[in-house]
């Protein structure tokens, strides 16, 4: 899933690049995805090793975790059944292991079975499962257990993954997608019985004004440079935000406002967004297993954006399959939704349908969630 930051207002804006940055994890640990060297679940944040040089983190699916350090090295741990850790084999790891020897990695995006990273030179790299062209290499059945470059371009700036479809934005503001296309989730204007999969990045429309994109379980949401919000794909619980449950195969604007900044979906059938005024909004599935995953204090689905509480101090989003997290401008961390294996990090396994603070620290600068594990960085 893609970590989202409120531009210009996020708590990272005043953090020195040289500030110590520790990595913490919690939740289920059955495949080593917490990186703690064992297979014991945690219901409160626990530090991963002693390093304080972590720069970014990504978690996806049930058991895949990656992170980069400030020296540009890339690390992976957790489940590795199809080589999705990028370590050249299919053995699980319960502690962070360096991916190759390069120190040129800038952004990493874990996927359920397929992972991506962008180097500091703007090139895009992929590894893991290649069904339906997941890797973007023009093939559909050639799994890779080590990073392989996608095409030859060095103009990629952002990448987002879900279980079986993927999107990326280039430095010129164009938006691209590939993978499985059921329910029109690629945004290319088509869908069909054979899913009309794309095995190479394909441009969505012709616009050059895309700013950020995030993918849910079968839908996509994006923000343009003008602050407008757009969505497409599957819409069974109203996760597109249009007040209905009709799927869309091309981007359609959500409402008329131009005040959206950060979005998150996290391989789920729900969507979250933060506006430029610091308010938090949610819509889509809120009833599955009575989790209350929208944070609205109930278990009723919403098909249009609804504000979560009344606060105007939200800054960062991290959305997982059954729960969600957000960081406020004071750098405190809050979570809600499912709490299986203690993945809310509040020391118990009780579900929450409204945001509850995770610990007492006011130093969180990044947060990422998979379906079973959560990873965060704080200074």
C-alpha positions in Angstrom: 0.0 0.0 0.0 1.1 3.6 -0.6 1.9 5.9 2.4 0.2 9.2 2.0 1.4 12.6 3.4 -0.5 15.9 3.6 1.7 18.1 1.5 3.1 21.2 3.3 1.4 20.3 6.6 2.8 16.9 7.5 4.9 16.3 10.6 7.9 15.4 8.5 8.3 18.9 7.3 10.3 20.0 10.3 12.3 16.8 10.8 16.0 17.1 10.1 17.3 14.5 7.6 19.9 13.5 10.1 17.4 12.9 12.9 17.5 9.4 14.3 14.6 7.3 12.9 13.7 4.0 14.6 11.5 1.4 13.0 8.6 -0.2 15.1 6.2 -3.0 14.3 3.2 -4.8 15.8 0.4 -7.2 14.9 0.5 -10.7 13.6 4.0 -12.3 13.2 3.2 -15.8 11.8 5.5 -15.4 8.8 8.1 -13.1 10.4 6.6 -10.0 8.9 7.2 -7.9 12.0 11.0 -8.3 11.6 11.6 -9.1 15.2 13.5 -12.4 14.7 10.7 -14.6 16.0 7.1 -15.6 15.2 5.3 -14.1 18.2 2.5 -11.5 17.6 2.7 -8.2 19.4 -0.2 -6.0 20.5 2.0 -2.9 21.2 4.8 -1.3 19.1 8.2 -3.0 19.4 11.4 -1.7 17.9 12.8 -3.6 15.0 16.5 -4.0 15.8 18.7 -1.2 17.0 19.1 0.8 13.8 17.9 4.4 13.8 18.6 5.1 10.1 15.3 4.0 8.5 13.9 6.3 5.8 10.7 4.7 4.5 8.6 1.6 5.1 6.0 -0.4 3.2 3.8 -3.3 4.2 1.3 -5.3 2.2 -0.9 -8.4 2.1 -0.7 -10.7 5.1 3.0 -11.0 5.5 5.3 -8.8 3.3 7.4 -5.9 4.6 10.1 -3.7 3.1 12.0 -0.6 4.2 14.8 1.7 3.0 17.5 3.2 5.1 18.9 6.7 4.9 22.0 5.3 3.1 19.8 4.2 0.2 19.9 0.5 0.9 16.7 -1.7 0.6 15.6 -4.3 3.1 12.9 -7.0 3.1 11.4 -9.5 5.6 8.3 -11.7 6.1 6.6 -14.1 3.7 8.5 -14.9 0.5 6.6 -17.8 -1.2 7.1 -16.4 -4.8 10.2 -14.3 -4.2 8.3 -11.1 -3.3 11.1 -10.1 -0.8 13.5 -9.7 -3.7 16.2 -11.8 -2.0 16.8 -14.2 -4.9 15.0 -17.1 -3.2 11.7 -18.1 -1.7 12.6 -18.5 1.9 10.8 -16.5 4.6 12.7 -14.1 6.8 11.9 -13.0 10.3 14.4 -10.2 10.5 15.3 -7.5 7.9 17.7 -8.7 5.2 19.3 -6.4 2.6 18.1 -6.7 -0.9 21.2 -6.9 -3.0 24.1 -4.5 -2.3 23.0 -1.3 -4.0 22.5 2.0 -2.1 20.5 3.7 -4.7 16.9 2.9 -3.6 14.5 5.8 -3.0 10.9 4.4 -2.8 9.7 0.9 -2.0 6.1 -0.4 -2.4 5.4 -3.9 -1.1 2.6 -5.9 -2.7 0.8 -9.0 -1.6 2.9 -11.2 -4.0 4.6 -8.5 -6.2 6.7 -5.6 -5.0 8.2 -2.5 -6.6 10.8 0.1 -6.0 12.0 3.3 -7.6 15.6 4.1 -7.5 17.0 7.6 -7.0 17.7 7.8 -10.7 13.9 7.4 -11.5 14.0 3.9 -12.8 11.3 1.4 -11.8 12.0 -2.1 -10.6 9.8 -5.1 -9.8 10.0 -8.6 -8.4 7.7 -11.4 -7.2 4.7 -13.0 -8.9 4.0 -12.2 -12.5 0.4 -13.5 -13.1 -1.7 -11.3 -15.4 1.4 -9.2 -16.1 1.8 -8.1 -12.5 5.5 -7.2 -12.9 4.9 -4.8 -15.8 7.5 -6.6 -17.9 5.4 -7.6 -20.8 5.1 -11.2 -19.6 2.5 -13.0 -17.5 4.1 -16.1 -16.1 7.7 -15.3 -15.3 8.1 -14.8 -11.5 11.2 -13.0 -10.4 12.9 -13.4 -7.0 15.2 -10.4 -7.5 14.6 -6.9 -8.7 14.2 -6.5 -12.5 13.9 -3.1 -14.3 10.5 -2.2 -15.8 11.3 -0.8 -19.2 14.1 1.6 -19.7 12.6 4.9 -18.6 14.1 6.9 -15.7 11.0 9.2 -15.2 9.0 7.3 -12.5 8.2 9.3 -9.3 5.5 7.2 -7.5 4.2 3.6 -7.5 1.2 2.0 -5.8 0.3 -1.7 -5.6 -2.7 -3.8 -4.7 -3.0 -7.6 -4.8 -3.2 -7.9 -8.6 -3.1 -4.5 -10.2 -0.7 -1.5 -10.0 -0.4 2.1 -10.9 2.4 4.7 -11.1 3.0 8.3 -11.8 5.8 9.8 -13.9 7.7 13.0 -13.3 5.7 14.6 -16.1 2.4 14.0 -14.2 1.1 11.2 -16.4 -0.7 8.2 -14.7 0.0 4.6 -15.7 -1.5 1.2 -14.8 -1.0 -2.5 -15.4 -2.0 -6.0 -14.1 -5.5 -7.4 -13.8 -8.4 -5.3 -15.0 -11.6 -6.9 -13.6 -14.3 -4.2 -12.9 -12.2 -1.6 -14.8 -9.8 -1.1 -11.9 -7.0 -0.1 -14.3 -9.0 3.0 -15.3 -8.4 2.3 -19.0 -12.1 2.4 -20.1 -12.6 -1.3 -20.5 -13.2 -4.5 -18.6 -14.4 -8.0 -19.5 -14.6 -11.7 -18.8 -10.9 -12.2 -19.4 -10.1 -9.1 -17.3 -8.4 -7.3 -20.2 -5.1 -7.5 -18.3 -2.1 -5.3 -19.2 1.3 -6.7 -18.8 3.1 -3.4 -19.4 2.5 0.1 -18.0 -0.3 1.7 -20.0 -1.2 5.4 -19.8 -4.6 6.3 -18.3 -5.9 9.1 -20.5 -3.6 11.9 -21.7 -3.6 14.3 -18.7 -0.3 15.4 -17.1 -1.9 16.7 -13.8 -1.8 13.6 -11.6 -0.3 14.2 -8.1 -0.8 10.9 -6.1 -2.6 7.6 -6.5 -3.6 4.8 -4.1 -5.1 1.4 -4.7 -7.7 -0.5 -2.8 -8.8 -4.1 -3.1 -10.3 -3.5 -6.5 -10.6 0.2 -6.9 -8.3 3.2 -7.5 -8.3 6.7 -6.1 -6.1 9.7 -7.2 -5.6 13.4 -6.5 -4.7 15.8 -9.2 -2.4 18.8 -8.8 -5.5 21.1 -8.6 -6.7 19.3 -5.5 -9.6 17.4 -7.1 -10.3 13.8 -6.2 -10.9 11.0 -8.7 -11.8 7.3 -8.5 -12.6 4.2 -10.6 -13.0 0.5 -10.5 -15.1 -1.8 -8.3 -17.8 -0.1 -6.1 -19.7 -2.8 -4.2 -19.8 -0.8 -0.9 -19.7 2.7 -2.3 -15.9 2.9 -2.0 -15.7 5.2 -5.1 -17.6 7.9 -3.2 -20.2 8.7 -5.8 -23.3 7.9 -3.6 -24.0 4.7 -5.4 -22.5 1.2 -6.0 -22.0 1.4 -9.8 -18.5 0.5 -10.9 -16.5 2.9 -13.2 -13.8 1.9 -15.7 -12.3 5.4 -16.2 -11.5 8.1 -13.7 -14.5 10.1 -12.5 -14.3 13.1 -10.2 -15.6 12.7 -6.7 -17.8 15.8 -6.0 -16.6 19.2 -7.0 -14.2 20.2 -4.3 -10.6 21.0 -5.0 -9.4 20.7 -1.4 -8.1 17.1 -1.2 -4.5 16.4 -0.3 -3.9 12.8 0.9 -5.7 9.5 0.0 -5.5 5.9 1.2 -7.3 2.7 0.4 -4.9 -0.2 1.4 -6.2 -3.3 -0.4 -9.6 -2.9 1.1 -13.1 -1.9 -0.1 -12.9 1.5 1.7 -11.3 4.9 1.1 -9.9 7.6 3.3 -8.7 11.1 2.5 -7.4 14.2 4.2 -8.3 17.7 3.0 -6.0 20.7 3.0 -7.8 22.0 6.1 -6.7 18.9 8.0 -10.0 17.2 8.2 -10.3 13.4 7.8 -12.9 11.7 5.6 -14.0 8.1 5.0 -16.4 6.1 2.8 -17.0 2.5 1.6 -17.2 -0.7 3.6 -17.8 -0.2 7.3 -19.7 -3.4 8.1 -17.5 -6.3 7.3 -17.1 -8.4 10.5 -18.5 -5.5 12.5 -15.0 -3.8 12.5 -16.2 -0.2 12.2 -13.2 0.4 9.9 -14.3 3.8 8.7 -13.8 5.2 12.2 -17.3 6.7 12.3 -18.4 5.0 15.5 -20.8 2.6 13.8 -20.8 -0.3 11.3 -22.9 1.4 8.5 -21.5 1.6 5.0 -21.1 5.0 3.4 -21.1 5.6 -0.4 -20.1 9.3 -0.1 -17.3 10.9 1.9 -18.2 11.5 5.6 -16.0 13.4 8.0 -14.4 11.4 10.8 -15.0 13.4 13.9 -14.5 17.2 13.8 -10.8 17.7 14.2 -8.7 19.6 11.7 -5.3 18.2 12.8 -4.9 15.1 10.7 -1.7 14.9 8.6 -0.8 11.3 7.5 -2.7 8.2 6.5 -1.8 4.5 6.6 -4.6 2.1 5.5 -4.6 -1.7 5.9 -7.1 -4.3 4.9 -9.2 -4.3 8.1 -8.0 -1.2 9.9 -6.6 2.3 9.4 -4.1 4.6 11.0 -3.6 8.4 10.9 -1.0 10.7 12.4 -2.0 14.2 13.6 0.0 17.3 13.2 1.4 16.9 16.7 2.8 13.5 15.5 0.6 11.4 17.7 -0.6 8.1 16.2 -4.2 7.0 16.1 -5.8 3.7 14.8 -9.3 2.1 14.5 -11.0 -0.9 13.0 -10.0 -4.6 13.3 -7.7 -5.6 16.1 -6.9 -9.2 15.4 -3.5 -10.1 16.8 -3.3 -6.7 18.4 -2.7 -4.9 15.1 -4.1 -1.6 16.5 -1.1 -1.5 18.8 -3.1 -0.5 21.9 -2.1 -3.5 24.0 -5.3 -5.6 23.5 -7.4 -7.3 20.8 -10.6 -5.3 21.1 -12.0 -3.7 17.9 -12.4 0.1 17.8 -14.9 1.9 15.6 -13.5 5.3 16.3 -9.9 6.6 16.4 -7.9 5.7 19.5 -4.4 6.8 20.3 -1.6 4.3 20.0 0.6 4.8 23.0 1.6 8.2 24.2 4.5 9.1 21.9 4.3 12.3 19.8 7.0 11.5 17.3 5.6 9.4 14.5 6.5 10.4 11.0 5.5 7.4 8.8 2.9 4.6 9.2 2.2 1.6 6.9 -0.2 -1.3 7.4 -0.5 -4.7 5.8 -3.5 -7.0 6.4 -2.0 -8.4 9.6 1.1 -6.2 10.4 1.7 -2.5 11.0 5.1 -0.7 10.6 5.9 2.8 11.7 8.9 5.1 11.9 9.3 7.7 14.7 12.1 10.1 15.7 
